[in-house]
Amino acid sequence: MNKLVYDQIGETVYKEKLENGLTVFLLPKSEMAKTYSIFSTNFGSIDQTFVPINETKQINVPEGVAHFLEHKMFEKEDRDVFADFGKQGASANAYTSFTKTAYLFSATDQIEKNIETLLDFVQNPYFSEESVEKEKGIIAQEIEMYNDQPDWQSFMGTLRALFHHHPVKIDIAGTVDSIYAITKDDLYTCYNTFYHPENMTLFIAGNFNEQRIMDLIRRNQTSKDFAELENINRGYPEESASAARKENKMTMPVSVPKCTVGIKESSSELSGDEFMKKDLLQDMVVDFYFSKGGPFYQQLYEKQLIDASFYFETTLEKNFGYTFIGGNTSEPDHFADTVRDLLKSTREALFSSEEVERMKKKKIGQLLRAMNSLEFIANQYIHYETVGADLFGIIPAIQSLTVEDVNNFSRNWIEDERIAVCKIVNE
Amino acid sequence: MNGTYEEAVNENGMNFHFVPTKKFKTIAITAKLKAPLERETITQRALLPYILQQGTQSYPDRSALQMKLDSLYGAVLSINGSKKGNHHIMTIRLETANQKFISHESDIVDEAVKLFKEIIFEPNHENNAFPGEVVSREKDTLRRKINTVTDDKMRFANMRLIDEMCRDERYKLHIHGYEDALERITAENLYTYYKAMLQEDQFDIYVSGDIDNEALKAKLLPAFQHHRRSGSKKPMQEAEKYPDQANVIIENQQIQQAKLHFGYRTHITFGDDDYFALHVFNGLFGGFPSSKLFINVREKNSLAYYAASRFESHKGLLFVFSGIAPQDYEQARDIIEQQMDAMKKGVFTEEEMANTKELIVNQLLETMDNSKGMVELLYQQVAGEMNLSPDALIDGIKNVSKDDVIQVANKLDLDTIYLLTSPGGDINE
């Protein structure tokens, strides 16, 4: 068990890679009442093409299979796992993102029992024809719920405008048609390949004794057998740097139109410090311009192009990245043109050292605030670990950023062909 | 048992609460202003949070204020309004990094206290009015908010349910206010109202984080030398409603998924003897994925993606929410009503009781691990005008018996069923 001490923020992490390949992180925090535990696999909605374990040929699986599999993990032959956690005073949940599927619980009591339940239910699948059929109705309702949400439609519509082939353009849950094509065998194929310990991470943060918990995990894992797994061969289609199309216009019953401007971020595969630096700069520069009171926000506000629904977000993953700027606007065309012009102006802009200092302070404060949450720490630690970086190394990384770093990023950030617009207007 | 304590001090007609805890890397200062819910003032109270974020006397516009917040290590200012029973609560919260975790920093907290005070007591104004253009711009923002409620179907259905259910009660008032009242608001009358609010609302301030109470008292109390009239207004008492028959409301919109919501009267509010049993009732009925609603509506019959219940602690209401296929309305309704019947008949085991209690205690303890949640939970006591600490609440829940829960179940009255569905969706094919 490796002990990593982060003095400045007062945290200690224990790390161990087990013999079966599972990576375990423990972050004890005795001031908290609760313990949060997340068991995560590097398998998300974008992993649709891959070579299954012990096979040689690449296959394609239906859209939405990772999410479907997540739903079915909770159902066992004789019981429902939610109820098991419920009986042990824990609240359990799971989510599927573009790149990950994660199972989690939080509890203030019976931590050891709950950790065992988490490990055992994720490592012991039970799929039957009948239960797979039954789930289709539930997931279809989930998809229909999202179909009624203009914000989600706007989000996916922007991704479809930005990406030509990359599966990030496909809805995480799939479509009603695609999920009806999913079979029990699809689930087992994905499960056996991606739920191998080598492809998984366990992160536990909260109120516990690290030695006892690590012993328990070791014991639990040695009692199980797994086939050998080297690397998972995944296929992603070639994706050009430019946006798939300039505009995607959709109609839906909305009281005010919605408009999102998307930027396809350059996705040269980065890792470690390089990844973190790009991730930070992307985030800090967008935040500088578009957060409340920021120069671009202020212009949009004064031109009455935005309201309280205005938002921006930015994401960087290993092989894709995007930034969205959007919200409700009665003039979607004017909003889109204005944002596009503002974005283009960033190529000429130069940041002063006071501005960069303020940006750095803001980012450090944001991180400290986010670190109040065990969930944030666990999820983000895993996220950065996947790309070879360290969450708790961010504050020093921010402190080391220079004015030149920010200006270099900003000079090359925007290219017109990487911008797309999604508009949602009333029928 | 949750490792936190609260020290309360009353001074200058305000209540200060100090909550030291090592759980967080930030310090939060939260002001709560409480007044009766009124049709006449709710729109002004809905608009004020937008105005107060647009600047102070020293930082006269949003950009200047934001730069100040950014330089305080990305301090976050949030201002919003909420309903608690017959009261409206305006919350002003400033959260900033604790300087303990940043090398070579020592005056973030002093600066934060100064800024917080200025945001509340010296908002940007001139000649006894807020800046006219800010007010007119933010009126647009709020008008938008009022008009877009229909885009979020779950919230819309919930709002319509309360409209119908509480037709003659002040609780029906919309949190974002009303367009007609908005038209009448001016930069002058809004400022006048805000001044009166600072005088007359019940005023509580919480400071939470890894703090030294004495040091903070010395900073905070002198900073808030604000002369206030004593005594806050109380809302008119409203007679408790006992519906004899449930009202069914069906409305149509172009939607894929129908929303089926139920509204019950619990006749139980915060701190009542059976308030603890209401918690346990809700946990068994629809509060968790192990509850009757989730298991029966979703898991056994695949009718919904979500089916849950939630209760309002200060007005005495309980709501059921579900999202279903339009053609499943009658089946879903039957199943939901059967679950309530089962609760009334006591069809649940001692084991389920014990598990549910543990889940609720877990949830409360987790809330106390959250910097915002902790203050909200402590403030319940002010809103409910009843001393019941989180620890006492937890103890009370642990002591609930099966009979207590059955009694609560039988006290509940179904008042209104609200269905939002696609045109023709309520007719069985």
Chai-1 contact restraints between the chains, C-beta under 6 A:
chainA,res_idxA,chainB,res_idxB,connection_type,confidence,min_distance_angstrom,max_distance_angstrom,comment,restraint_id
A,I9,B,F101,contact,1.0,0.0,6.0,A-B,restraint_1
A,E31,B,K22,contact,1.0,0.0,6.0,A-B,restraint_2
A,E31,B,K23,contact,1.0,0.0,6.0,A-B,restraint_3
A,M32,B,K23,contact,1.0,0.0,6.0,A-B,restraint_4
A,M32,B,D369,contact,1.0,0.0,6.0,A-B,restraint_5
A,A33,B,N2,contact,1.0,0.0,6.0,A-B,restraint_6
A,A33,B,L365,contact,1.0,0.0,6.0,A-B,restraint_7
A,A33,B,D369,contact,1.0,0.0,6.0,A-B,restraint_8
A,K34,B,E366,contact,1.0,0.0,6.0,A-B,restraint_9
A,K34,B,D369,contact,1.0,0.0,6.0,A-B,restraint_10
A,F82,B,P289,contact,1.0,0.0,6.0,A-B,restraint_11
A,F82,B,S290,contact,1.0,0.0,6.0,A-B,restraint_12
A,A83,B,S290,contact,1.0,0.0,6.0,A-B,restraint_13
A,G86,B,S290,contact,1.0,0.0,6.0,A-B,restraint_14
A,G86,B,N355,contact,1.0,0.0,6.0,A-B,restraint_15
A,K87,B,N355,contact,1.0,0.0,6.0,A-B,restraint_16
A,G89,B,E358,contact,1.0,0.0,6.0,A-B,restraint_17
A,G89,B,L359,contact,1.0,0.0,6.0,A-B,restraint_18
A,G89,B,N362,contact,1.0,0.0,6.0,A-B,restraint_19
A,A107,B,N362,contact,1.0,0.0,6.0,A-B,restraint_20
A,T108,B,N362,contact,1.0,0.0,6.0,A-B,restraint_21
A,T108,B,L365,contact,1.0,0.0,6.0,A-B,restraint_22
A,K134,B,S302,contact,1.0,0.0,6.0,A-B,restraint_23
A,G137,B,S302,contact,1.0,0.0,6.0,A-B,restraint_24
A,I138,B,S302,contact,1.0,0.0,6.0,A-B,restraint_25
A,Q141,B,A304,contact,1.0,0.0,6.0,A-B,restraint_26
A,Q141,B,Y305,contact,1.0,0.0,6.0,A-B,restraint_27
A,E142,B,Y305,contact,1.0,0.0,6.0,A-B,restraint_28
A,E144,B,Q256,contact,1.0,0.0,6.0,A-B,restraint_29
A,E144,B,Q257,contact,1.0,0.0,6.0,A-B,restraint_30
A,M145,B,Q257,contact,1.0,0.0,6.0,A-B,restraint_31
A,M145,B,Y305,contact,1.0,0.0,6.0,A-B,restraint_32
A,M145,B,G323,contact,1.0,0.0,6.0,A-B,restraint_33
A,N147,B,Q256,contact,1.0,0.0,6.0,A-B,restraint_34
A,D148,B,K153,contact,1.0,0.0,6.0,A-B,restraint_35
A,D148,B,I255,contact,1.0,0.0,6.0,A-B,restraint_36
A,D148,B,Q256,contact,1.0,0.0,6.0,A-B,restraint_37
A,D148,B,Q257,contact,1.0,0.0,6.0,A-B,restraint_38
A,P150,B,D151,contact,1.0,0.0,6.0,A-B,restraint_39
A,P253,B,Q254,contact,1.0,0.0,6.0,A-B,restraint_40
A,V254,B,D151,contact,1.0,0.0,6.0,A-B,restraint_41
A,S255,B,N147,contact,1.0,0.0,6.0,A-B,restraint_42
A,S255,B,T148,contact,1.0,0.0,6.0,A-B,restraint_43
A,S255,B,T150,contact,1.0,0.0,6.0,A-B,restraint_44
A,S255,B,D151,contact,1.0,0.0,6.0,A-B,restraint_45
A,V256,B,T148,contact,1.0,0.0,6.0,A-B,restraint_46
A,K292,B,Q66,contact,1.0,0.0,6.0,A-B,restraint_47
A,G293,B,R62,contact,1.0,0.0,6.0,A-B,restraint_48
A,G293,B,S63,contact,1.0,0.0,6.0,A-B,restraint_49
A,G293,B,Q66,contact,1.0,0.0,6.0,A-B,restraint_50
A,Q298,B,S63,contact,1.0,0.0,6.0,A-B,restraint_51
A,D307,B,T141,contact,1.0,0.0,6.0,A-B,restraint_52
A,D307,B,R144,contact,1.0,0.0,6.0,A-B,restraint_53
A,A308,B,T141,contact,1.0,0.0,6.0,A-B,restraint_54
A,R358,B,D70,contact,1.0,0.0,6.0,A-B,restraint_55
A,R358,B,S71,contact,1.0,0.0,6.0,A-B,restraint_56
A,K361,B,S71,contact,1.0,0.0,6.0,A-B,restraint_57
A,K361,B,Y73,contact,1.0,0.0,6.0,A-B,restraint_58
A,K362,B,D70,contact,1.0,0.0,6.0,A-B,restraint_59
A,K362,B,G74,contact,1.0,0.0,6.0,A-B,restraint_60
A,I364,B,Y73,contact,1.0,0.0,6.0,A-B,restraint_61
A,G365,B,Y73,contact,1.0,0.0,6.0,A-B,restraint_62
A,G365,B,G74,contact,1.0,0.0,6.0,A-B,restraint_63
A,G365,B,A97,contact,1.0,0.0,6.0,A-B,restraint_64
A,Q366,B,G74,contact,1.0,0.0,6.0,A-B,restraint_65
A,L368,B,K25,contact,1.0,0.0,6.0,A-B,restraint_66
A,L368,B,A97,contact,1.0,0.0,6.0,A-B,restraint_67
A,L368,B,F101,contact,1.0,0.0,6.0,A-B,restraint_68
A,R369,B,T26,contact,1.0,0.0,6.0,A-B,restraint_69
A,M371,B,K25,contact,1.0,0.0,6.0,A-B,restraint_70
A,N372,B,F24,contact,1.0,0.0,6.0,A-B,restraint_71
A,N372,B,K25,contact,1.0,0.0,6.0,A-B,restraint_72
A,N372,B,T26,contact,1.0,0.0,6.0,A-B,restraint_73
A,N372,B,S371,contact,1.0,0.0,6.0,A-B,restraint_74
